Amino acid sequence: MQPQPDDPPDHSHPRDPWRTHYAQRAQGMLASEVRALFAVASRPEIVSLAGGMPNIAALPLDDMAALMSDLVARRGTVALQYGAAQGDAGLRESICAVMAREGIADARADDVVVTAGSQQALDLVTRVFIDPGDTVVTEAPTYVTALNTFAAFQARVEHVPLDREGVIPEALAAVLARLRSEGRPPKLFYTVPTFQNPAGVTLSPARRQQVIDICRRAGVLVLEDNPYGLLHFDGEPMRALRADDPDVVYLGSFSKTLAPGLRVGWALAPTAVKDKLVLAAESAVLSPSPLAQMTVETYLRTQPWEDQLKVFREMYRERRDALLDALHQYMSPGIGWNTPGGGFFVWVTLPAGLDAQAMLPRAIGTRVAYVPGTGFYADSNGRHEMRLSYCYPTPDRIREGVRRLAEVIREEITLHEAFGPIPRRTVRGPQAPGPELP
């Protein structure tokens, strides 16, 4: 039974006397498996291959301090005041210039909404489009906090599988057709097409237009989340989906390319959608921080930010290579992983019969942390998978962390083989058994 408005709080419940008064949507608010690991993984003796924290030590912090000090001294009466719900006009112009690096040449500053990180942009889009019971389609696996956002708004999530080239277009078309035939056509297709979190794969150029065409024919809005697009290790940035379809809603962030503590992200949306997002943002936060926005705008205007991106890319490439080399050196046969072309993550598949979630306490005891794959699925799949992050630890710490993890996995294999051989199988998805994919 739902509580009535005049029901008193239940003070017999020692932890939460208001538990019967929460809205139904609060029941869908789940703790992120990644966030839950932070308290443990941040202990200095543990090598954390879990969280995707950018390594901001590579930033010129003295220059950032001088920039912010000068900004407050000269423009403090504006930077410390309320601002517009849509965001600072100068920053929105600069954001358009940043997106042009990914082929988005037609973006207008008036169609950009500045948010407190791209996570808030995701929340606002979900709030604007999703009613309880609506269906959202995502990749499998997908970003854990996106799943939590969709659950909080009482959406139903349907997954589409990935392989080494990203989401499989034929599978996407089949899922959209099935959902329509069941009378629940989805409203959104949420995708992280470039250096995907958590799988690290990138949607191939040949598939990008296919995905756009499939969703357009099905009348499904594409929500492109692209925080890692400028952190590519080779060549030029991948062309964004939004570059070829103005109806795509594009989410961006400075958390990975500058600093997450500034909490500055954005959404680029068609004009009518943008208007709704501005109203939702005004209701949620009144205005994003003018100080943070003006810091980012000043940084982009006065600092060699593209040179700084090269520094980040080389640093993360070195860490990726350290992780891949250690996986080759230490991991047992039958374990698979991919080779990301950028971003923060490698996706690892264990032999059938091993459970990454059940194995985590043993790994923590051996002083290494990772994220089990189950957190990245809405349907409890992924028990034999894990995400390893290489962005934060030093290369030496990464190698030591993989050595410790490999030891735990070997012990787990031995334990299972004591009760019978572990069946080998062909792994579906963005990785394959054995060494990394070509």
QUIPEWO-V32925 format. One record per residue. N is the residue number from 0. PSI is psi as a letter, one per 20 degrees, with the letter a starting at -180 (* if undefined). OMEGA is omega in whole degrees, 0 to 359 (none if undefined). Layout:
N_PSI_OMEGA, N_PSI_OMEGA
//
This chain:
0_q_175, 1_q_178, 2_q_176, 3_q_184, 4_h_183, 5_j_176, 6_p_178, 7_q_174, 8_q_183, 9_n_183, 10_i_174, 11_i_177, 12_o_191, 13_h_188, 14_h_187, 15_n_180, 16_i_182, 17_j_188, 18_h_180, 19_i_184, 20_i_182, 21_q_173, 22_q_179, 23_h_183, 24_h_178, 25_h_178, 26_h_179, 27_j_179, 28_o_187, 29_q_175, 30_p_177, 31_p_177, 32_h_179, 33_g_181, 34_h_181, 35_h_180, 36_i_189, 37_g_183, 38_h_180, 39_g_187, 40_i_181, 41_i_177, 42_p_189, 43_h_182, 44_i_182, 45_p_172, 46_o_182, 47_o_169, 48_k_188, 49_f_189, 50_q_179, 51_l_183, 52_p_175, 53_q_179, 54_n_185, 55_i_175, 56_h_179, 57_i_176, 58_q_172, 59_n_189, 60_h_177, 61_g_178, 62_h_179, 63_g_179, 64_g_180, 65_g_179, 66_g_183, 67_h_178, 68_g_180, 69_h_180, 70_g_180, 71_h_181, 72_h_186, 73_h_187, 74_k_185, 75_h_182, 76_h_175, 77_g_185, 78_h_182, 79_j_180, 80_r_170, 81_q_177, 82_a_180, 83_q_180, 84_h_181, 85_h_180, 86_r_183, 87_p_184, 88_g_179, 89_g_178, 90_h_180, 91_h_174, 92_g_180, 93_h_178, 94_h_178, 95_h_178, 96_h_177, 97_g_181, 98_h_178, 99_h_177, 100_i_179, 101_k_173, 102_j_180, 103_n_188, 104_i_187, 105_j_183, 106_p_176, 107_p_180, 108_h_182, 109_i_179, 110_j_177, 111_p_174, 112_p_179, 113_p_184, 114_r_176, 115_m_187, 116_r_179, 117_i_177, 118_g_177, 119_h_177, 120_g_177, 121_g_178, 122_g_182, 123_g_178, 124_g_179, 125_g_180, 126_h_183, 127_h_188, 128_h_194, 129_p_168, 130_q_176, 131_p_179, 132_i_176, 133_q_183, 134_p_173, 135_p_177, 136_p_179, 137_r_170, 138_r_176, 139_o_4, 140_r_180, 141_r_183, 142_p_189, 143_h_184, 144_h_171, 145_g_177, 146_g_179, 147_h_177, 148_g_180, 149_h_178, 150_h_181, 151_h_177, 152_j_173, 153_k_176, 154_q_172, 155_p_184, 156_p_173, 157_p_184, 158_q_172, 159_p_186, 160_q_174, 161_q_161, 162_a_186, 163_i_178, 164_j_179, 165_a_183, 166_q_184, 167_o_186, 168_g_181, 169_h_178, 170_h_177, 171_g_179, 172_g_181, 173_g_180, 174_g_180, 175_g_179, 176_g_180, 177_g_181, 178_h_177, 179_g_180, 180_h_178, 181_j_178, 182_k_177, 183_m_180, 184_p_182, 185_q_177, 186_h_186, 187_q_162, 188_o_181, 189_p_183, 190_q_169, 191_n_193, 192_i_187, 193_o_182, 194_l_194, 195_q_170, 196_o_21, 197_i_195, 198_i_178, 199_i_183, 200_r_180, 201_p_177, 202_p_185, 203_q_178, 204_h_181, 205_h_183, 206_h_187, 207_g_179, 208_h_177, 209_g_180, 210_g_179, 211_g_182, 212_g_180, 213_g_181, 214_h_178, 215_g_180, 216_h_181, 217_i_182, 218_k_182, 219_p_178, 220_p_175, 221_p_178, 222_o_185, 223_o_179, 224_o_191, 225_m_181, 226_i_188, 227_j_192, 228_h_181, 229_j_178, 230_l_179, 231_q_184, 232_i_181, 233_q_172, 234_b_182, 235_r_177, 236_q_175, 237_q_179, 238_p_182, 239_q_174, 240_g_182, 241_h_180, 242_h_183, 243_j_178, 244_o_182, 245_i_177, 246_i_176, 247_p_171, 248_p_187, 249_p_177, 250_p_178, 251_r_184, 252_q_170, 253_j_182, 254_h_182, 255_h_184, 256_i_176, 257_e_181, 258_p_181, 259_h_182, 260_i_177, 261_h_178, 262_l_177, 263_o_174, 264_a_180, 265_r_169, 266_p_169, 267_p_187, 268_q_171, 269_q_191, 270_g_182, 271_g_178, 272_g_178, 273_g_180, 274_g_178, 275_h_180, 276_h_178, 277_g_178, 278_g_179, 279_h_179, 280_g_179, 281_h_178, 282_h_186, 283_g_188, 284_j_185, 285_g_173, 286_q_172, 287_r_186, 288_o_175, 289_h_180, 290_g_180, 291_g_180, 292_g_182, 293_h_173, 294_g_180, 295_g_181, 296_g_179, 297_g_177, 298_g_181, 299_h_184, 300_h_189, 301_i_185, 302_q_178, 303_m_189, 304_h_178, 305_h_173, 306_h_178, 307_h_176, 308_h_177, 309_h_177, 310_g_178, 311_g_184, 312_g_180, 313_h_179, 314_g_181, 315_h_176, 316_g_179, 317_g_180, 318_g_176, 319_g_181, 320_h_177, 321_g_179, 322_g_181, 323_g_178, 324_g_180, 325_h_176, 326_g_177, 327_g_186, 328_h_193, 329_h_189, 330_q_180, 331_q_174, 332_q_179, 333_j_178, 334_p_184, 335_q_176, 336_r_179, 337_r_176, 338_o_181, 339_q_178, 340_j_180, 341_a_177, 342_b_193, 343_i_200, 344_q_169, 345_p_181, 346_p_186, 347_p_177, 348_p_180, 349_r_174, 350_q_178, 351_p_180, 352_i_176, 353_q_183, 354_o_183, 355_h_180, 356_g_179, 357_h_182, 358_i_187, 359_g_179, 360_h_177, 361_g_179, 362_g_178, 363_h_177, 364_h_177, 365_j_174, 366_l_171, 367_q_182, 368_q_175, 369_r_177, 370_p_177, 371_q_185, 372_h_185, 373_h_181, 374_i_185, 375_j_177, 376_q_176, 377_i_187, 378_k_176, 379_j_172, 380_r_174, 381_j_182, 382_h_180, 383_j_183, 384_q_177, 385_q_175, 386_p_174, 387_p_180, 388_p_181, 389_j_191, 390_h_191, 391_g_184, 392_q_173, 393_r_178, 394_g_179, 395_g_178, 396_h_177, 397_g_180, 398_g_178, 399_h_178, 400_g_179, 401_h_177, 402_g_179, 403_g_181, 404_g_180, 405_h_177, 406_g_178, 407_g_182, 408_g_178, 409_g_178, 410_h_180, 411_g_178, 412_g_179, 413_g_180, 414_g_180, 415_h_182, 416_h_175, 417_h_180, 418_j_180, 419_q_182, 420_q_175, 421_p_180, 422_p_176, 423_q_182, 424_r_174, 425_p_183, 426_p_174, 427_q_176, 428_b_189, 429_j_180, 430_r_179, 431_r_180, 432_q_178, 433_b_183, 434_r_185, 435_q_181, 436_q_175, 437_*_none
//
